[in-house]
Amino acid sequence: MVTNELHTRIIENRDWATLVFVFSLVLIVLAKSTFESRFNDFIKLVVSDKYSKIYRESSHLMSGFNVFLFVVNLVSLSFFIQIIVVRLFNYGTITDWVLFVRVFTLLTVFILCKFLIEKVIAVTFGVEEIIEQFNLQKVNFRTYLGLLLLPVSIILFYGNYASKLLIMIIVIILLIINLLSYLVLLKNYQNLLFSKLFYIILYLCALEIAPYYFIYYLISKN
């Protein structure tokens, strides 16, 4: 006699993620269609400094172009952080939309609070002009990195490729790219930065190194 054993089939709902990814692609299309010339210069950022020279004024920081791509950046980073939390720290599931909302909200609050604190410190130390230019270029590099990370996050989310080794390799690559972007920024603004060297070092330690260390500490401990 043959005994048939029934097992519950678990179906993971990924529809919410598909909608978020499509929304991100729509924002990219809007950025390209609305700011076509600027977008074309932006995608050449790693091979040409034309974009950095044209849009170097701090007034461009809050432009519609940057707002569109900032949201895309938040989405790609949130998905990637969720994958890291699930695969490396065994917390939650990749398809948990509540976890994504939590990550997205915390990331948004962290970036905005950090930006406001940077403004206060820059005004206090009298280095507002330098920090605004520095932040604008930093936002350009990180937004570009966020665009590159979006297809990576999509592949890792829908495929079965998110092994611990692969994620660690991607994280190391991202850290190296971030370090190189800092070196490029320091080189481009060395004359301005060295004139306020003490305050710049204090700024980098307080707002560019310490926050990320504490975030890693909190995630790893909780």
C-alpha angles and dihedrals in degrees: 000000000000116000117207114208117202121215126195111249111222112212115194115214110227098161093102091055091049090054091049092049092048089049089053091050090050089054090051090050090049091050091050096045096043097041100025098156093044092047092051090052091045096056088056092055095114094052101033136037092207093105093049092051096047098043101037098118116104090232088075091062094084097037122131090251092059092043092055093049093041090062090048088050091052091051096049093045092046092053092046092048090049090053090050092049092049100041102035101031099029093230120144125327133289092240094052104118092190090059090050091052090050093049093044092049095046092046092050093048091046094052095044094046090047090051092051092047089050090054092051093048092045091053092045093052094040094241098112096125093049095046093047092054091043091050093048092055090043090053090050093054095044093046089052089049090050091055090052090047094053097075089042090054091048092052093046092046098051099030133062094241100103098110119157092247094052092048092049090051091051091047091051091049091050091050091050092049090049091050091050091049089054091050090051091049092048090050094048094048100032094122093053094040097049091053088064097027099146094051092044092053090048090048093050093048095045101041108018103041111020098054093054092046091053091047091053090047093051094047094047092047097044 
